[in-house]
């Protein structure tokens, strides 16, 4: 029998554990060097000492007492904290309260500054301004290499100040995360790591050996049972949003409270000539008047066969094009109309 496929999910704890605030101590990973004089493991004791003061445990509590916890990192003065959207989603609508716990055990209420479901990123602000607490420096996620040692910090199962170490296992992963609402969040160009990430680590930093943040720990993959039910803890497949993506999103959230992803100005559905085979294109079902698609000459009924250099076979590709580009960028499109192959240049626009 074929084995069930892996299941992606967000590592946020389902309840605030009674042991929130307890520290996990004594993790020591000795550093060594290979022939290229590069460390094969971080000195985790040093990294923990330098980074933990910039890491917070985030508790989200609803009026009923239900809630969850995750992790965040201080990234800008006055108490701005970067985390995952799914960590604080209950507070976005105002139905839940947020409390942050610092590494020394002190706490502060916090409020939502902005959240972006599509990229699963959010910024909250500690009401005490995190005065006197260090900011976590941003590292060069574009310079990260496979095999490079990294350290994850967070609050798995509510255990604040937890440190785990591993390596970057792969680069450039695309991880779609379906939500209960039917919407899909998209982790783009994610860093894959075998550093243990568990429920409660969500939103916490993945750092290099210098203690600079290279990613936001966001998702893990587990192996489902024979019924296809996933869950459980780390199996060494964790994924972090690179700071090359997280930082500009955080900047927009802090400055405007929202992220304005560019639009294509069209809607489409997947089509195929053979229902037993994968889709062969995206049929345009709507075109926004005066939008990028109309300006590029696209019409309802056209079938997009390629977009941005990729075969068009899934409507999620339209979302990915929006996420990977900025307003003003030009995207090549190949399509058919009445059996004739055509091409166009679609210039993305800011949302109206």
N, C-alpha and C positions, 0 to 999 in steps of 0.2 A: 504494500500500500504506500502511496506517496505520503511523505511527512507533511503535517500542517505548516503553512507559511508562518514566518515570524509576525508578531503583533507589535506595532509601535504604540507607545502610550507615554503620557506625561508622568514623571516621577514626583507627584505631589502627594503628600500624605493625606489620607481621607479623614483624619481626625487629629486634633491637637493632643499629642501624647503627654502623659503626666510627667515625663522626664524632660520636658523642654527646659533648657538652661543647663542641664548636666553636661559636663565636658568629657570628651573622649581623649585621653592623654596617652603619651608614650609612643606615638608612632614615629619610628626612626627608619629612614631609608638612607643607607650609606651611598655616597657618590663615588663613582669610578669614572675612568676616562678610556675612550677607545683610541684607535690609532690616529684619529683625526683630532684628538684632544677635545672631544665633545663629551659632556657628561652623559652617562647612560641612565642615570637616575638623579632626581633632585634631592638636595639635602632638605628633607621635608620638615625637620625641626626648625631650620632657619626660615623656610618659606612660611610655615605656620605662625611663627613669632611675628613676622613682618606683615602678614596679610590678614590674619584673623581680626585685628582691631578695625579693619575696614569692611568686615562681613557682618551682616545682621540676619537674625532669624525673623521671619515675617509670620505673624499669626493673624488669621482672618476669622472673625467670629460673627455669626449671625445672631439676631435677637432671640432665636430659639435655643441658642447655645451651641448649635452645630457650627462646624468650621474646619479649617485645615491650616497647614503651615507650609512654608517654603523658605527660600533664602534670597538675599539680595546683596548688593555691594554698593558702597558709597562712591559715587563717580563724579560728583560735583559739590562744591561748597554750598552751605546752607541746608544740608540734609537731603540732597537728591540721591535716590537709590534706584539702581537699575535691577530689574527682575523680569520674570516671565508674566505675560498677560494672564495665563491660566492660573497663576498663583493668586492673583487679586481680583479675578473676574467677578466674584460675588460682591465686591466693594465698588465696582465701577458704577453700578446702578444705585449705589447708596444704601443697599439693604444690609450691608455688613460693615463692621469696624475693623480697622487695621492697627496692630500694635507691632512695633519692631523691638527686638531684644538685641542689645549690643553684646560683644564678646565678654565684657566684664559683668554681665547680668543686669545692667540697668535697662530700663524700657522707656519708650516714648510712643504716644499715639502718632499715626501717620495718615496722610490723605493721598488720594490718587491724583497725580498730575496729568497723566495721559496714558492711554493704552491702545495698542494696535493688535487686534486679534489675528490679522492675516500673517504677521511675522512672529506672533507670540512674544511680543516685547512690551514692557510697561515701565513707567517711572512713577515712584511714589516719593513723598517728601515727609521726613520726620519733623514733627511739630517743634521739637527742641532744637532743630537746626544741626543736630549732630556736632555741636560746638566742641572744638578741640580734638575731634576724631580724624584720623588720617583718611585721605582719599586713596582709592585703589588705582594705581597707574595703569594706563592702557598699553598693552603690548602690540607687537606687529603680527597680527594673525595671518597676513599674507606671506610672512616669512617662515611660518611654521612648516616643519617637515615631518614626513612619516617616520616614526621611530623616536621622535623627540620626546624626552620625559616631560610630564606635566603633573600638576597637583590640583585636585578638586576639593573645594571647601564648601561646607554647607551644614544642613540640619536634617539628615535622614531620620525619618520616624520621630522628628522632634528633638533629636539629639544635637543640640547646638555645639558649635566649635569642632565639628568632625572633619578630619583631614584624611584623604585617600590619595594614593599616588599611582601613576601608570605611565603610559606612553600615548602618543597620537598614533592611532592604528590606521587611519585613512583620512583623506582630504576630499572636499568637494561633494559630500553626500547630500542628496536631496531626500528629505524625510517629510512626507505629508502626514498630518495628524488630524484624523476626523474627530469632530466634537459631537456631543450628544444632540446638538441642534441641527446637525446635518451639514454645517459649515466645515471647512477644512483650513487648518493653519499650515503654513509652509515654512519648514526650516531649510533655508537655502545655503548651499556650499558649506554644510555643517562639518565640524571637526569630529571625527569618530575617535573615541578613547576607550581604553580598557580600565581606566581608573574607576573604582566602584562608585556608581551613582544609584541612589535608591530613593523611594518616596520621601519627599522633604528636601531633596537636593535642588529641585527646580529653581531656577533663577540665580543660583549661586555661581561664583566665578570658577573658571578653569584657568589656571595661571601657569606661566613658564617658570623656570628655575630661578629667575630674577624676581619673581613675585609680581610680574606684570600680567594683567588679565588679557588672555587671548580668546576667551569664549565665555558664553553664558550657558551653563548646563541646563538642558531643556527636555530631553527625551531619552528613553531607553527602549531596547527591544528585548522581549522575552520569548521563549519558545512555548507555544500553546500546547495544551494537552490534546488527546485524540479527539475531543469534542470541539477543538478550535478555540478554547477559552484561554486567554492569556492572563498575565498577572505575575505576581511574585517580585523578587528582587533582582539585583544585578547579575547578569551573566557575562559581563565584560563587553557589552555593546551599548555604550552611551554616546550621546550626540550633543554637541554644544554649538550654539550660533556664534560664528566668528565675529570678533569686534569690528572688522571692516564693514559688517552689515549692522551690528548692534549700535555702534557709536553714532552714526548719522541718524538712525531712527530715534535714539535717545535724545539727541540734540533737538530734533523736530518736536518731540513730545514735550520737552522742557520749554521750548520757545513758543510753541503754538497750542500745545495740548492735544494735538492730533498729528497724523501722518497723511499727507496727500499723495497717494500713489497715482501715477499718471494713468490715463484712460485710453482705450483703443477706439471707443465709440461704436462698438458693435456687440451683438449677442449671437451665439452660434450653438449648434448641437452636432454631436458626432454622427456621422453617416457611414454606411458600408454597403457595398453591393451584395455581399454574402453575409447573412446574419450569423453564420457559424465562424466567421473570421473577424479579426480585429477591425476597427473603423479605418476607413481609407481617407477621411477628410472631415472638415468641419463646415457644415452648411450654415451660411449666414442667415439668421432668422430676423434680425432687426439691425437697423443702422441709424445712429443718432444724427438728426439733421445738423449740419454744420460741424460735425465731429471729425476726428482723424480718419475714420474709415471712409466716410463720404468724400472727404477731401482727396483721399487716395483713389477714388473711383470705384470703391466696392459697393455692391448692391445686394439687396435681399435675394437669396437664391444662389448666389455665388458659392462655390465650394472651395474653401481654403485647403490646399494640399501641403503647404510648407509655410512656416512662419519663423522668422529669426534664425534661419538655418536649420530648423528641425522639422521633420515630418509632422504634420498636424493630424493627430488622432485622438486627442483628449481636450475637452474644454478647459481643463486646469492649466493647459499651456498658455491660454490667454492671460490667466492670472500671473503665471510665472514671468511672462514678457513684461507685464506691468511692474512686477517686483524687481526685476533685474535692470530696469532702465529708469531714466528720469524724463520729465517733460522736456520735449524738444529733441529727444533722441529719435533717429529714423530706423525703422525696422523693415527689412525686406519681406514681402509676402508673395507667395505663388498661389494661384487659384485657377479654377476653371469656370467658364461661363458658356452655356450652350455647347459643351463639348470642346471648347477652344481653351487652350492653356494661355494664361496671362500672368504678368508680374506687376507689382506695384511697390511703392515706397510709402510706408505708413508712418507719419510723424506723430509721436505720442503727445498728448496735451494734458495740462493740469485739469483736475476736475472743476466743473463750474460751480 
